[in-house]
Each structure stands twice: as C-alpha cells, then as structure tokens.
Amino acid sequence: MATLTERKRYREAVLHALYTAVADNRTELPGEGLRAQLGMPDADLAAACGYLADEGLVTVEWTSHGTPATVALTHEGLRRMEAEEEQGQAERG
C-alpha cells in the first residue's frame, strides 16, 4: 500500500498527465496508457482516480476488474490545473 506522500504524488501526477493531454487536444486518456506513462501499479492508479473522481476533478470509466478504462479532466479539474499553472507563472515572475 502506498504511503500518504506517495498517494498525494500519484494524484498530482494523474492530474498533470491529463492536463497535458488537454493541451494536446486529447479529452481523455486510456487507463492503461496512463498507468504506463506514470509507472504506477494498477491498484494505486485506481485509488488515485477514484479519489479524484470523488473530488469532482476527473471522470472515470471503469473496467470490470476495477481499473480505469478511460480518465478525463472535468471542468473543475481543468480550472484547478489552470489556477496552478497561473500561480506558478506568477511566482516565476
């Protein structure tokens, strides 16, 4: 089981990967591709996606095995990532 620090890092990694995909005009990512891209175990990806979905930041279509089939940012998730990007730009000046 992942530690609290790892779980937070996994959630942020999922959000950043999805935000990058949106910038490339992809509205969703396949779960398998996301798992491979981020190099995280299925259980941890499922937990991260479930948490983010409960928070209203992503939508998830699940496989029959309980792993993400596709994951997409919601409008709220996009707004959060844009706010983080703007904050980072302001801090860099």
Residue pairs with C-beta under 8 A, 6 or more apart in sequence:
2 10
2 44
2 47
6 44
7 44
7 47
7 48
7 51
10 38
10 40
10 44
10 45
10 47
10 48
11 48
11 51
11 52
13 38
13 40
13 48
14 34
14 38
14 45
14 48
14 49
14 52
14 58
14 71
15 52
15 57
15 58
15 73
15 77
15 80
15 81
16 81
17 29
17 34
17 37
17 38
18 28
18 29
18 34
18 58
18 71
18 72
18 73
18 77
18 81
19 73
19 77
19 78
19 81
19 85
21 27
21 28
21 29
22 73
22 78
27 72
28 70
28 71
28 72
29 37
29 70
29 71
29 72
30 69
30 70
31 45
31 49
31 60
31 63
31 67
31 68
31 69
31 70
31 71
34 45
34 68
34 71
35 41
35 42
35 45
35 67
35 68
38 45
40 48
42 67
45 67
45 68
46 66
46 67
46 68
49 58
49 60
49 68
49 71
50 60
52 58
52 60
52 77
53 59
53 60
56 74
56 76
56 77
57 73
57 74
57 76
57 77
57 80
58 71
58 72
58 73
58 74
58 77
59 71
59 72
59 74
60 68
60 69
60 70
60 71
61 68
61 69
61 70
61 71
62 68
62 69
63 69
73 81
